[in-house]
Amino acid sequence: MALLWIFLITLAGCDSSATNGGNASGGGAGASDARLKTAFVTNQIASFWNIAKVGCEDAAKEFDVDCDVRMPAEATAVEQKRIVEDLLAGGIQAIAISPIDADNQGALIDQWAARVPLITQDSDAPDTNRLMYIGMDNYTAGRQCGELVKQALPEGGNVMLFIGRLEQDNAKRRRQGVIDVLMGRDAMGEYDPTGEPISNEKYTVIDTLTDQGNEAKAKQKAEDAITTYPEMNAMVGLFAYNPPACLAALKSQGKIGQIKVIGFDEADDTLQGIKDGHVQGTVVQNPYEYGYRSVEILTNLLKGNQDIIPENKFIDIPARTITKDNVDEFWDDLKSK
């Protein structure tokens, strides 16, 4: 397979133009068509992915390759398919993708992986022929988020979860980690269903509300939850834009400080909320490393270095918990990238 990819590299055409992303080139406008051409495909447009794009740009310069960063304007598997097929038609030679719906994209991912080296980042597709996954253990990160909920509500309470979609592998595992900590479970088992409360003697997870990557819808769902569930004690936002949506909803209804907010990822509003005491804390990934390492791995694969793939096919970039104690240091480092 490696020899086939190397042969195909010599036949590849010119760069494809980026849509809702951009081309990160290590050699400027005069780059030769002989340059290696990689792509980094996200699951939607978000500030999280802007940080990953910087990582792609830095790696493209470091390894003297091109990287086309694409962010779907609509967070759908259909739009992601269009983007990848456009990239392949344009001569892209290797792809790192965050699958939107791995369970239903498996056949497509296998088709793409048969044409070019393909890895997953941020969210995995473990039952496909992808070569490896770069990211964190989302179940472990979800458990970290669950610990923040326990700190916010040490006597117990009623919790609502907010997330973009549950078709993604990372979303399912992240949600389950939160639930398992609150329910006192030590390890992951079956995924709990949605649409009904999950309770023990101390905590109740009222439900999990999804917004399909629509930030306006996320705010509306948060506002509706505040009205519909007056017993709600905490709002847990599990995609980057969810905590800011919860904060905006609480502000619009005069409820800031009355309902606890626990976050995920490093949106500016979330970090400012931690500083202001309106957010208990957040669990952050390292999207810069997702971008940088993706380009590094793809470049090595295109040069025939299969040893870059770990035996377990997983590069773990651990999550971190950010609270008032370390938010300033973390935010300063984030701004420096």
C-alpha positions as CSV (number, residue, x, y, z in Angstrom):
1,M,0.0,0.0,0.0
2,A,2.8,2.4,0.9
3,L,4.4,1.9,-2.6
4,L,1.1,2.5,-4.3
5,W,0.7,5.8,-2.4
6,I,4.2,6.9,-3.3
7,F,3.5,6.1,-7.0
8,L,0.2,8.0,-6.9
9,I,2.0,11.0,-5.4
10,T,4.0,11.4,-8.6
11,L,0.7,11.6,-10.6
12,A,-1.1,14.1,-8.3
13,G,-2.2,17.5,-9.7
14,C,-2.2,21.0,-8.5
15,D,-3.6,22.4,-5.2
16,S,-7.3,22.5,-4.6
17,S,-8.7,25.7,-3.3
18,A,-10.0,25.8,0.3
19,T,-13.6,26.3,1.3
20,N,-14.2,27.8,4.7
21,G,-10.6,27.1,5.5
22,G,-7.4,27.9,3.8
23,N,-4.3,26.6,2.2
24,A,-1.3,26.4,4.6
25,S,1.9,26.3,2.4
26,G,5.4,26.0,3.5
27,G,6.7,27.5,0.4
28,G,4.5,30.5,-0.5
29,A,2.8,31.3,-3.7
30,G,5.6,30.0,-5.8
31,A,5.3,26.5,-4.4
32,S,6.0,23.8,-7.0
33,D,3.3,21.2,-8.1
34,A,5.8,18.6,-6.9
35,R,5.2,19.7,-3.3
36,L,3.4,17.2,-1.1
37,K,-0.3,18.1,-0.6
38,T,-2.1,17.2,2.6
39,A,-5.6,18.1,3.8
40,F,-7.1,18.6,7.2
41,V,-10.9,18.3,7.3
42,T,-12.9,19.4,10.3
43,N,-16.5,18.6,11.3
44,Q,-17.8,22.2,11.3
45,I,-16.7,25.9,11.6
46,A,-15.7,26.8,15.1
47,S,-13.0,28.7,17.0
48,F,-11.7,25.3,18.2
49,W,-10.8,24.6,14.6
50,N,-9.1,27.9,14.0
51,I,-6.5,26.9,16.6
52,A,-6.0,23.6,14.8
53,K,-5.5,25.5,11.6
54,V,-2.6,27.4,13.1
55,G,-1.1,24.0,14.0
56,C,-1.5,22.9,10.4
57,E,0.1,26.1,9.1
58,D,3.1,25.8,11.4
59,A,3.6,22.2,10.5
60,A,3.3,22.9,6.8
61,K,6.1,25.4,7.1
62,E,8.2,23.1,9.3
63,F,7.9,20.1,6.9
64,D,7.8,22.1,3.7
65,V,4.5,20.8,2.5
66,D,1.1,22.2,1.6
67,C,-2.0,21.7,3.9
68,D,-5.5,22.5,2.7
69,V,-7.7,23.1,5.8
70,R,-11.4,22.6,5.1
71,M,-14.3,23.4,7.5
72,P,-17.8,22.4,6.4
73,A,-20.1,25.4,6.3
74,E,-22.9,22.9,7.3
75,A,-22.1,20.3,9.9
76,T,-23.4,17.3,7.9
77,A,-21.9,14.1,6.6
78,V,-23.1,15.1,3.1
79,E,-21.1,18.3,3.2
80,Q,-18.1,16.5,4.5
81,K,-18.3,14.0,1.7
82,R,-18.5,16.8,-0.9
83,I,-15.4,18.4,0.6
84,V,-13.4,15.2,0.6
85,E,-14.3,14.2,-2.9
86,D,-13.5,17.7,-4.1
87,L,-10.1,17.4,-2.5
88,L,-9.4,14.1,-4.1
89,A,-10.5,15.3,-7.5
90,G,-8.0,18.2,-7.0
91,G,-5.1,15.9,-6.4
92,I,-4.8,15.9,-2.6
93,Q,-2.4,13.2,-1.5
94,A,-3.3,12.5,2.2
95,I,-6.1,13.4,4.5
96,A,-6.7,13.9,8.2
97,I,-10.4,14.0,9.0
98,S,-12.8,14.4,12.0
99,P,-15.7,12.2,10.9
100,I,-19.1,13.7,11.6
101,D,-21.0,10.3,11.6
102,A,-18.4,7.5,11.7
103,D,-21.1,4.8,12.0
104,N,-22.7,5.7,8.7
105,Q,-19.6,7.0,6.9
106,G,-17.6,3.8,7.3
107,A,-17.9,2.6,3.6
108,L,-17.0,6.1,2.4
109,I,-14.0,6.4,4.7
110,D,-12.8,3.0,3.5
111,Q,-13.1,4.1,-0.1
112,W,-11.1,7.3,0.6
113,A,-8.5,5.3,2.6
114,A,-8.0,3.0,-0.4
115,R,-7.0,6.0,-2.6
116,V,-4.8,8.1,-0.2
117,P,-3.3,7.7,3.3
118,L,-6.1,8.7,5.7
119,I,-6.1,9.3,9.4
120,T,-8.7,10.5,11.8
121,Q,-8.2,13.4,14.3
122,D,-10.4,14.8,17.1
123,S,-13.1,12.0,16.5
124,D,-12.2,8.5,15.5
125,A,-13.7,5.9,13.1
126,P,-12.2,2.8,14.7
127,D,-14.2,0.3,12.6
128,T,-12.8,1.6,9.3
129,N,-9.5,1.3,7.4
130,R,-8.2,4.6,8.7
131,L,-4.5,4.3,9.5
132,M,-4.6,5.8,13.0
133,Y,-6.2,8.3,15.3
134,I,-4.8,11.5,16.7
135,G,-6.7,13.0,19.7
136,M,-7.6,12.3,23.3
137,D,-9.5,9.5,25.0
138,N,-12.9,11.2,25.0
139,Y,-14.4,8.9,27.6
140,T,-11.6,9.9,30.1
141,A,-12.1,13.6,29.2
142,G,-15.8,13.2,29.8
143,R,-15.1,11.8,33.2
144,Q,-12.9,14.8,34.0
145,C,-15.9,17.0,33.1
146,G,-18.1,14.9,35.4
147,E,-15.7,15.6,38.2
148,L,-16.2,19.4,37.6
149,V,-19.9,18.8,37.9
150,K,-19.4,17.1,41.2
151,Q,-17.3,20.1,42.4
152,A,-20.0,22.5,41.3
153,L,-22.8,20.4,43.0
154,P,-21.2,18.6,45.9
155,E,-24.5,17.9,47.5
156,G,-26.0,16.5,44.2
157,G,-28.5,18.0,41.8
158,N,-30.2,18.0,38.4
159,V,-27.9,18.3,35.4
160,M,-28.7,19.0,31.7
161,L,-26.1,18.0,29.0
162,F,-25.8,20.0,25.8
163,I,-23.9,18.8,22.7
164,G,-23.8,19.3,19.0
165,R,-24.6,15.7,17.9
166,L,-24.3,12.2,19.1
167,E,-23.5,10.5,15.8
168,Q,-19.8,11.3,16.4
169,D,-17.6,8.8,18.3
170,N,-16.0,11.5,20.4
171,A,-19.4,13.0,21.4
172,K,-20.9,9.6,22.5
173,R,-17.8,8.7,24.6
174,R,-17.5,12.2,26.1
175,R,-21.2,12.3,27.2
176,Q,-20.9,8.8,28.6
177,G,-17.9,9.8,30.7
178,V,-19.8,12.6,32.4
179,I,-22.8,10.3,33.1
180,D,-20.7,7.5,34.5
181,V,-18.9,9.7,37.0
182,L,-22.2,11.2,38.2
183,M,-23.8,7.7,38.5
184,G,-20.8,6.4,40.4
185,R,-19.6,3.9,37.7
186,D,-16.0,3.0,37.4
187,A,-15.8,2.0,33.8
188,M,-17.6,2.4,30.5
189,G,-20.3,0.0,29.6
190,E,-23.3,0.5,27.3
191,Y,-24.3,4.0,26.1
192,D,-27.2,5.4,28.2
193,P,-30.2,6.3,26.1
194,T,-31.4,9.9,25.6
195,G,-34.9,11.2,26.1
196,E,-35.2,10.0,29.7
197,P,-33.7,10.9,33.0
198,I,-30.7,9.0,34.3
199,S,-30.6,9.0,38.1
200,N,-29.1,7.7,41.3
201,E,-29.6,8.8,44.9
202,K,-27.6,12.0,44.4
203,Y,-27.6,13.2,40.7
204,T,-30.1,13.2,37.9
205,V,-29.0,13.8,34.3
206,I,-32.3,15.2,33.0
207,D,-31.5,14.7,29.3
208,T,-29.0,15.4,26.5
209,L,-30.0,18.1,24.1
210,T,-28.4,18.3,20.6
211,D,-28.2,21.1,18.2
212,Q,-26.5,19.6,15.1
213,G,-23.7,22.1,15.1
214,N,-26.0,25.1,14.9
215,E,-24.9,27.8,17.4
216,A,-28.1,29.7,17.3
217,K,-30.1,26.5,17.9
218,A,-27.7,25.7,20.8
219,K,-28.6,29.0,22.5
220,Q,-32.3,28.4,21.9
221,K,-32.1,24.9,23.4
222,A,-30.4,26.3,26.4
223,E,-33.0,29.0,26.8
224,D,-35.8,26.5,26.5
225,A,-34.2,24.2,29.1
226,I,-34.0,27.0,31.6
227,T,-37.7,27.7,31.2
228,T,-38.8,24.0,30.9
229,Y,-36.8,22.6,33.8
230,P,-36.8,25.0,36.7
231,E,-35.3,22.2,38.8
232,M,-32.1,22.3,36.7
233,N,-29.0,23.1,38.8
234,A,-26.2,22.7,36.2
235,M,-25.7,23.1,32.5
236,V,-22.9,21.1,30.9
237,G,-21.8,22.2,27.4
238,L,-19.8,19.5,25.7
239,F,-18.9,21.1,22.4
240,A,-16.8,24.3,22.2
241,Y,-19.7,26.6,21.5
242,N,-22.1,25.0,24.0
243,P,-20.8,26.7,27.2
244,P,-21.0,30.2,25.6
245,A,-24.5,29.4,24.4
246,C,-25.5,28.4,28.0
247,L,-24.0,31.6,29.4
248,A,-25.8,33.7,26.8
249,A,-29.1,32.0,27.6
250,L,-28.6,32.5,31.3
251,K,-27.8,36.1,30.8
252,S,-30.8,36.7,28.6
253,Q,-33.0,35.3,31.4
254,G,-31.3,36.9,34.3
255,K,-30.1,33.6,35.7
256,I,-26.3,34.1,35.6
257,G,-24.9,32.6,38.9
258,Q,-28.1,30.8,39.7
259,I,-27.4,27.7,37.6
260,K,-23.9,26.3,37.4
261,V,-22.1,26.0,34.1
262,I,-19.5,23.4,33.3
263,G,-17.7,23.6,30.0
264,F,-15.6,21.8,27.4
265,D,-12.9,23.3,25.2
266,E,-11.4,26.7,25.3
267,A,-13.8,29.3,23.7
268,D,-13.0,32.8,24.9
269,D,-16.4,33.3,26.5
270,T,-15.9,30.0,28.5
271,L,-12.5,31.1,29.7
272,Q,-13.8,34.6,30.6
273,G,-16.7,32.9,32.4
274,I,-14.2,31.0,34.6
275,K,-12.4,34.2,35.4
276,D,-15.7,35.9,36.3
277,G,-16.8,33.0,38.5
278,H,-19.7,32.1,36.2
279,V,-18.2,28.8,34.9
280,Q,-17.0,26.1,37.3
281,G,-14.3,25.0,34.8
282,T,-13.7,23.4,31.4
283,V,-11.9,20.4,30.0
284,V,-9.7,21.4,27.1
285,Q,-8.2,19.5,24.2
286,N,-5.1,20.6,22.3
287,P,-6.4,21.5,18.8
288,Y,-3.1,23.1,17.9
289,E,-1.4,19.7,18.3
290,Y,-4.2,18.0,16.4
291,G,-3.3,20.1,13.4
292,Y,0.4,20.0,13.8
293,R,0.7,16.3,14.4
294,S,-1.7,15.5,11.6
295,V,0.4,17.3,9.0
296,E,3.6,15.7,10.5
297,I,2.1,12.2,10.3
298,L,0.7,12.6,6.8
299,T,4.0,14.0,5.5
300,N,5.9,11.0,6.9
301,L,3.3,8.6,5.4
302,L,3.7,10.2,2.0
303,K,7.5,9.8,2.2
304,G,7.0,6.0,2.9
305,N,7.6,6.1,6.7
306,Q,5.1,3.6,8.0
307,D,6.9,3.4,11.3
308,I,5.3,6.7,12.3
309,I,2.1,4.8,13.0
310,P,2.1,3.6,16.7
311,E,1.3,-0.1,17.3
312,N,-2.0,0.8,18.9
313,K,-2.8,3.3,16.1
314,F,-3.5,6.0,18.6
315,I,-1.5,9.2,19.5
316,D,-3.0,10.3,22.8
317,I,-3.0,14.1,23.3
318,P,-4.4,14.2,26.9
319,A,-7.1,16.6,28.0
320,R,-6.5,19.2,30.7
321,T,-8.9,20.6,33.3
322,I,-9.0,24.4,33.5
323,T,-10.3,26.2,36.6
324,K,-9.9,29.6,38.1
325,D,-6.5,28.4,39.5
326,N,-4.9,28.0,36.1
327,V,-7.1,29.8,33.6
328,D,-4.8,32.8,33.3
329,E,-1.7,30.7,32.5
330,F,-3.6,28.6,30.0
331,W,-5.2,31.5,28.3
332,D,-1.9,33.4,27.9
333,D,-0.3,30.3,26.4
334,L,-3.3,29.9,24.0
335,K,-3.0,33.5,22.9
336,S,0.7,33.0,22.1
337,K,-0.1,30.4,19.4
